[in-house]
Amino acid sequence: MQVIELRIPDDRIGVLIGKEGEIKKRIEEKTGCRIKINSKTGIVTVEGEDAIGFLKAKDVINAIAHGFSPEVAMKLLEEFNVLEIIDLTDYVPDSALQRVKGRVIGKEGKVRKNIEDMLNVNVSVYGKTVAIIGDPEAANAAREAILMLVEGAQHSTVQRFLEKKRRDLKLRSYDWQDLF
């Protein structure tokens, strides 16, 4: 049996539990894990026999802790989706966090929405992190785009990068067998 303890922010505990415990129950049912939440300390204990279910439960809880809605976090239960978390403090000092988060979000959320739409991923900017949910290649491309923004690249440069990545991902998704 695997056991892990995760700490989640106080303001995300209610989201993880859900109305009348429905979110917690749904995660337990879909992963086969047992979840205990200490709402005073913010410590969540996950216990599970099945390694894959255990890892998926851990990822869903981490996604909710990093600002995703439960519905979006549940996408991690689908076969190929992954969770990428970028800790912005690894790249910029605390004094630049607000500015960098603003660059990633963009005016009225346009930059974040553009990354989501171009790569078919979900992006959450929460606290000192940016989290991404999507298939591995798209999530990696989104990570690259976000790091370009963090390092000061112009939005137009990032837009061209996203367009190229979207074309590359579309080309890979074609089944070449059907062409012949």
C-alpha positions as a Markdown table, in Angstrom:
| # | Residue | x | y | z |
|---|---|---|---|---|
| 1 | Met | 0.0 | 0.0 | 0.0 |
| 2 | Gln | 1.2 | 3.5 | -0.9 |
| 3 | Val | 0.7 | 6.4 | 1.4 |
| 4 | Ile | 1.5 | 10.1 | 0.8 |
| 5 | Glu | 0.7 | 13.3 | 2.6 |
| 6 | Leu | 0.2 | 16.5 | 0.6 |
| 7 | Arg | -0.3 | 20.0 | 2.0 |
| 8 | Ile | -2.9 | 22.1 | 0.2 |
| 9 | Pro | -3.7 | 25.8 | 0.8 |
| 10 | Asp | -6.5 | 26.5 | 3.2 |
| 11 | Asp | -8.7 | 28.2 | 0.5 |
| 12 | Arg | -8.5 | 25.0 | -1.6 |
| 13 | Ile | -9.7 | 22.5 | 1.1 |
| 14 | Gly | -13.4 | 23.2 | 0.5 |
| 15 | Val | -12.9 | 22.8 | -3.2 |
| 16 | Leu | -11.3 | 19.4 | -2.7 |
| 17 | Ile | -14.0 | 18.2 | -0.4 |
| 18 | Gly | -16.9 | 19.6 | -2.5 |
| 19 | Lys | -20.5 | 20.0 | -1.6 |
| 20 | Glu | -21.4 | 17.3 | 0.9 |
| 21 | Gly | -18.0 | 15.6 | 0.2 |
| 22 | Glu | -18.9 | 14.8 | -3.5 |
| 23 | Ile | -15.5 | 15.7 | -5.0 |
| 24 | Lys | -13.6 | 13.7 | -2.5 |
| 25 | Lys | -15.9 | 10.7 | -3.0 |
| 26 | Arg | -15.6 | 10.9 | -6.8 |
| 27 | Ile | -11.8 | 10.9 | -6.6 |
| 28 | Glu | -11.9 | 7.9 | -4.2 |
| 29 | Glu | -14.3 | 6.0 | -6.5 |
| 30 | Lys | -12.4 | 6.7 | -9.7 |
| 31 | Thr | -8.9 | 5.9 | -8.3 |
| 32 | Gly | -9.7 | 3.3 | -5.7 |
| 33 | Cys | -7.8 | 5.3 | -3.1 |
| 34 | Arg | -8.8 | 6.5 | 0.4 |
| 35 | Ile | -8.4 | 10.2 | 1.1 |
| 36 | Lys | -8.3 | 11.8 | 4.5 |
| 37 | Ile | -8.4 | 15.6 | 4.8 |
| 38 | Asn | -7.4 | 17.5 | 7.9 |
| 39 | Ser | -9.0 | 20.9 | 7.3 |
| 40 | Lys | -7.2 | 22.5 | 10.2 |
| 41 | Thr | -3.7 | 21.7 | 9.0 |
| 42 | Gly | -4.4 | 21.4 | 5.2 |
| 43 | Ile | -2.8 | 18.0 | 5.2 |
| 44 | Val | -4.3 | 15.5 | 2.8 |
| 45 | Thr | -3.4 | 11.8 | 3.2 |
| 46 | Val | -3.8 | 9.5 | 0.2 |
| 47 | Glu | -3.7 | 5.7 | 0.6 |
| 48 | Gly | -4.0 | 3.3 | -2.3 |
| 49 | Glu | -3.2 | -0.2 | -3.4 |
| 50 | Asp | -3.2 | 0.4 | -7.2 |
| 51 | Ala | -0.1 | 2.3 | -8.2 |
| 52 | Ile | -1.8 | 4.0 | -11.2 |
| 53 | Gly | -4.9 | 5.0 | -9.2 |
| 54 | Phe | -2.7 | 6.3 | -6.4 |
| 55 | Leu | -0.6 | 8.5 | -8.8 |
| 56 | Lys | -3.7 | 9.8 | -10.5 |
| 57 | Ala | -5.4 | 10.7 | -7.1 |
| 58 | Lys | -2.2 | 12.5 | -6.1 |
| 59 | Asp | -2.2 | 14.5 | -9.4 |
| 60 | Val | -5.9 | 15.4 | -9.1 |
| 61 | Ile | -5.4 | 16.7 | -5.6 |
| 62 | Asn | -2.3 | 18.6 | -6.6 |
| 63 | Ala | -4.2 | 20.1 | -9.5 |
| 64 | Ile | -7.0 | 21.3 | -7.2 |
| 65 | Ala | -4.4 | 22.6 | -4.8 |
| 66 | His | -2.8 | 24.7 | -7.6 |
| 67 | Gly | -6.1 | 26.4 | -8.5 |
| 68 | Phe | -7.8 | 24.1 | -11.0 |
| 69 | Ser | -11.6 | 23.5 | -10.6 |
| 70 | Pro | -12.4 | 19.8 | -9.8 |
| 71 | Glu | -13.9 | 19.3 | -13.3 |
| 72 | Val | -10.7 | 20.4 | -15.0 |
| 73 | Ala | -8.5 | 18.4 | -12.4 |
| 74 | Met | -10.6 | 15.3 | -13.2 |
| 75 | Lys | -9.1 | 15.4 | -16.8 |
| 76 | Leu | -6.0 | 13.9 | -15.2 |
| 77 | Leu | -8.0 | 10.6 | -14.7 |
| 78 | Glu | -8.2 | 10.3 | -18.5 |
| 79 | Glu | -5.5 | 8.1 | -19.9 |
| 80 | Phe | -2.9 | 10.5 | -21.4 |
| 81 | Asn | -3.2 | 13.8 | -19.5 |
| 82 | Val | -0.4 | 15.0 | -17.3 |
| 83 | Leu | 0.0 | 17.8 | -14.7 |
| 84 | Glu | 3.0 | 20.2 | -15.1 |
| 85 | Ile | 3.7 | 22.7 | -12.4 |
| 86 | Ile | 6.1 | 25.6 | -12.9 |
| 87 | Asp | 7.3 | 27.2 | -9.7 |
| 88 | Leu | 7.9 | 30.8 | -10.7 |
| 89 | Thr | 10.2 | 31.5 | -7.8 |
| 90 | Asp | 12.8 | 29.2 | -9.5 |
| 91 | Tyr | 13.0 | 31.8 | -12.3 |
| 92 | Val | 12.2 | 35.2 | -10.8 |
| 93 | Pro | 12.6 | 36.9 | -7.5 |
| 94 | Asp | 9.5 | 37.5 | -5.3 |
| 95 | Ser | 9.5 | 41.2 | -6.2 |
| 96 | Ala | 8.9 | 40.3 | -9.9 |
| 97 | Leu | 6.2 | 37.7 | -9.3 |
| 98 | Gln | 3.2 | 39.9 | -9.9 |
| 99 | Arg | 4.6 | 41.3 | -13.1 |
| 100 | Val | 5.5 | 37.8 | -14.5 |
| 101 | Lys | 2.1 | 36.4 | -13.5 |
| 102 | Gly | 0.5 | 39.4 | -15.3 |
| 103 | Arg | 2.5 | 38.6 | -18.5 |
| 104 | Val | 1.4 | 34.9 | -18.4 |
| 105 | Ile | -2.3 | 35.9 | -17.8 |
| 106 | Gly | -2.3 | 38.8 | -20.2 |
| 107 | Lys | -4.8 | 41.6 | -20.5 |
| 108 | Glu | -8.2 | 40.3 | -19.5 |
| 109 | Gly | -6.7 | 36.7 | -19.5 |
| 110 | Lys | -6.1 | 36.7 | -23.3 |
| 111 | Val | -2.5 | 35.3 | -23.2 |
| 112 | Arg | -3.5 | 32.4 | -20.9 |
| 113 | Lys | -6.7 | 31.7 | -23.0 |
| 114 | Asn | -4.6 | 31.8 | -26.2 |
| 115 | Ile | -2.2 | 29.2 | -24.8 |
| 116 | Glu | -5.1 | 27.0 | -23.7 |
| 117 | Asp | -6.9 | 27.3 | -27.1 |
| 118 | Met | -3.8 | 26.9 | -29.3 |
| 119 | Leu | -2.5 | 23.7 | -27.5 |
| 120 | Asn | -5.8 | 22.3 | -26.1 |
| 121 | Val | -4.5 | 22.5 | -22.5 |
| 122 | Asn | -5.7 | 24.1 | -19.2 |
| 123 | Val | -3.6 | 26.6 | -17.4 |
| 124 | Ser | -3.9 | 27.9 | -13.9 |
| 125 | Val | -1.9 | 30.8 | -12.4 |
| 126 | Tyr | -2.2 | 30.4 | -8.6 |
| 127 | Gly | 0.1 | 31.7 | -5.9 |
| 128 | Lys | 3.7 | 31.4 | -7.0 |
| 129 | Thr | 3.0 | 28.7 | -9.6 |
| 130 | Val | 1.6 | 28.1 | -13.1 |
| 131 | Ala | 0.1 | 24.7 | -13.6 |
| 132 | Ile | -0.8 | 23.0 | -16.9 |
| 133 | Ile | -3.1 | 20.0 | -17.6 |
| 134 | Gly | -3.0 | 18.4 | -21.1 |
| 135 | Asp | -1.5 | 15.6 | -23.1 |
| 136 | Pro | 2.3 | 15.3 | -22.5 |
| 137 | Glu | 3.4 | 17.0 | -25.8 |
| 138 | Ala | 1.0 | 19.9 | -25.6 |
| 139 | Ala | 1.7 | 20.4 | -21.9 |
| 140 | Asn | 5.4 | 20.5 | -22.6 |
| 141 | Ala | 4.8 | 23.1 | -25.4 |
| 142 | Ala | 2.7 | 25.2 | -23.0 |
| 143 | Arg | 5.5 | 25.0 | -20.5 |
| 144 | Glu | 8.0 | 26.2 | -23.1 |
| 145 | Ala | 5.7 | 29.1 | -24.0 |
| 146 | Ile | 5.2 | 30.1 | -20.4 |
| 147 | Leu | 8.9 | 30.0 | -19.7 |
| 148 | Met | 9.5 | 32.2 | -22.7 |
| 149 | Leu | 7.1 | 34.7 | -21.2 |
| 150 | Val | 8.7 | 34.4 | -17.8 |
| 151 | Glu | 12.1 | 35.1 | -19.4 |
| 152 | Gly | 10.8 | 38.2 | -21.0 |
| 153 | Ala | 10.0 | 37.1 | -24.6 |
| 154 | Gln | 7.7 | 39.4 | -26.5 |
| 155 | His | 4.1 | 38.2 | -26.7 |
| 156 | Ser | 4.3 | 38.1 | -30.6 |
| 157 | Thr | 7.3 | 35.8 | -30.4 |
| 158 | Val | 5.4 | 33.5 | -28.1 |
| 159 | Gln | 2.4 | 33.6 | -30.4 |
| 160 | Arg | 4.5 | 32.5 | -33.4 |
| 161 | Phe | 6.0 | 29.7 | -31.2 |
| 162 | Leu | 2.5 | 28.6 | -30.3 |
| 163 | Glu | 1.3 | 28.6 | -33.9 |
| 164 | Lys | 4.3 | 26.4 | -34.9 |
| 165 | Lys | 3.8 | 24.0 | -32.0 |
| 166 | Arg | 0.1 | 23.7 | -32.9 |
| 167 | Arg | 0.9 | 22.8 | -36.5 |
| 168 | Asp | 3.5 | 20.3 | -35.3 |
| 169 | Leu | 1.1 | 18.7 | -32.9 |
| 170 | Lys | -1.6 | 18.5 | -35.6 |
| 171 | Leu | 0.7 | 16.9 | -38.1 |
| 172 | Arg | 1.7 | 14.2 | -35.5 |
| 173 | Ser | -2.0 | 13.5 | -34.8 |
| 174 | Tyr | -2.6 | 12.5 | -38.4 |
| 175 | Asp | -2.7 | 8.9 | -39.1 |
| 176 | Trp | -0.2 | 8.5 | -42.0 |
| 177 | Gln | -1.7 | 5.2 | -42.9 |
| 178 | Asp | -4.9 | 6.9 | -44.1 |
| 179 | Leu | -3.0 | 9.0 | -46.6 |
| 180 | Phe | -1.9 | 6.0 | -48.8 |
